[in-house]
Amino acid sequence: MKLTVVGGGSTYTPELVDGFARLRDTLPVEELVLVDPAAERLGLVGGLARRIFAKQGHGGRVVTTSDLDAGVEGADAVLLQLRVGGQAARQQDETWPLECGCIGQETTGAGGLAKALRTVPVVLDIAERVRRTNPNAWIIDFTNPVGIVTRALLQAGHKAVGLCNVAIGFQRKFANLLGVTPSDIHLDHLGLNHLTWETAVRLGGPEGENVLPKLLAEHGGTIAADLKLPSALLDRLGGVIPSYYLRYYYAHDEVVRELRTKPSRAAEVAAMEERLLEMYGDPTLDEKPELLAKRGGAYYSEAAVDLTAALLGGAGNPYQVVNTYNGGTLPFLPDDAVIEVQAAVGASGPVPLPVPDVDPLFAGLVANVTAYEELALEAALRGGRDRVFRALLAHPLVGQYEYADALTDRLIAHNREHLAWA
């Protein structure tokens, strides 16, 4: 089995490599190709990847290259984890929206739109080259904003599935609180990427006992504290657990005040990446360092292994939380909307599991953000100031025309080098 990681020079990559090494019975990788144009970073990451494989007794070969076409040729699956513009662009995404009193964040709001506009054309170009070189390869997208990028890939006819680590993070957290193994936990997870709720926590599978009421009764305060939301709000949401991204919606002004008074997450990550790359260059390092856990993307490797194995007919859990076409699963959304839900995953791709009627409290926000994502993708594909403005005006974290106008100007000014039409 050959797997290719585009963006293989990312500091995330050793997390992924560690998962491939540990879980080789689930996903027997014979050749792992790391593709990245940044030669120095790629060399450091590739060296550590080889040492991780060697220490754990993995017989697979690790190849590094800047040649995308060569890297994807013959691959069974291609994983995308790139960041167009690097941490410098992320720093901008997290700061200029605050000038208008709006959330500064890299995957949602105005910053998330900027990332989508930079990313979608690049990802589609990569995907077309994968299709020309290797049309049977699955494309697994971990590149944010995952929902918009996955929708772009699917609309262009690619064999693509989107992946996020929010659900697997909750699975691990709930298993720990309940004193069970993660494989015992099945989530009823619904919404859009970075806009999701856990509506049931089941033991043993899709038909298992729902222990979410017990979880909230015994650990609601701990869960709310982790989400930085009041326990009373969780009670008033009707017995569900929102993802931490819902705080941007439920406590928007509070979060804006916080973001204005502390260093950006982008600045923290940039400093962390510098230190990680220094560590990766140590020829005696042969495992992922503890610092990597603070970088983000927790459990990414386990999620990636399970999904890839399921798509390739391996031993992975057939039930995965993925981003894929709605196809009637949420009847209040268009069929070609991309949703994030539990699905049965096999060689032919994911099939969403049935979802019970959705509370209007959640359905309304999901429908609103879906409309924004449709407009955002149109702006990413066709360009133009008016399309950017329309997407921002539709976003519930913006919504006012004066803000949308000002944010449009700032977005274009900060991203002109990445926008062919600007």
HELIX and SHEET records of a PDB file:
HELIX    1   1 THR A   13  ARG A   22  1                                  10    
HELIX    2   2 ALA A   39  LYS A   55  1                                  17    
HELIX    3   3 LEU A   68  VAL A   72  1                                   5    
HELIX    4   4 GLY A   86  ASP A   93  1                                   8    
HELIX    5   5 TRP A   96  CYS A  100  5                                   5    
HELIX    6   6 GLY A  109  THR A  133  1                                  25    
HELIX    7   7 VAL A  146  GLN A  155  1                                  10    
HELIX    8   8 VAL A  166  LEU A  178  1                                  13    
HELIX    9   9 PRO A  182  ASP A  184  5                                   3    
HELIX   10  10 LEU A  212  LEU A  227  1                                  16    
HELIX   11  11 SER A  231  ARG A  236  1                                   6    
HELIX   12  12 TYR A  244  LEU A  246  5                                   3    
HELIX   13  13 ARG A  247  TYR A  250  1                                   4    
HELIX   14  14 HIS A  252  LEU A  259  1                                   8    
HELIX   15  15 ARG A  265  TYR A  280  1                                  16    
HELIX   16  16 GLU A  290  LYS A  294  5                                   5    
HELIX   17  17 TYR A  300  LEU A  311  1                                  12    
HELIX   18  18 PRO A  360  ARG A  382  1                                  23    
HELIX   19  19 ARG A  385  ALA A  394  1                                  10    
HELIX   20  20 TYR A  401  ASN A  415  1                                  15    
HELIX   21  21 ARG A  416  HIS A  418  5                                   3    
SHEET    1   A 6 ARG A  61  THR A  65  0                                        
SHEET    2   A 6 GLU A  31  VAL A  35  1                                        
SHEET    3   A 6 LYS A   2  VAL A   6  1                                        
SHEET    4   A 6 ALA A  77  LEU A  80  1                                        
SHEET    5   A 6 TRP A 138  ASP A 141  1                                        
SHEET    6   A 6 ALA A 160  GLY A 162  1                                        
SHEET    1   B 3 ILE A 185  LEU A 192  0                                        
SHEET    2   B 3 LEU A 195  LEU A 203 -1                                        
SHEET    3   B 3 GLU A 209  ASN A 210 -1                                        
SHEET    1   C 3 ILE A 185  LEU A 192  0                                        
SHEET    2   C 3 LEU A 195  LEU A 203 -1                                        
SHEET    3   C 3 ILE A 241  PRO A 242 -1                                        
SHEET    1   D 3 TYR A 319  TYR A 325  0                                        
SHEET    2   D 3 VAL A 338  GLY A 346 -1                                        
SHEET    3   D 3 GLY A 349  PRO A 352 -1                                        
END                                                                             
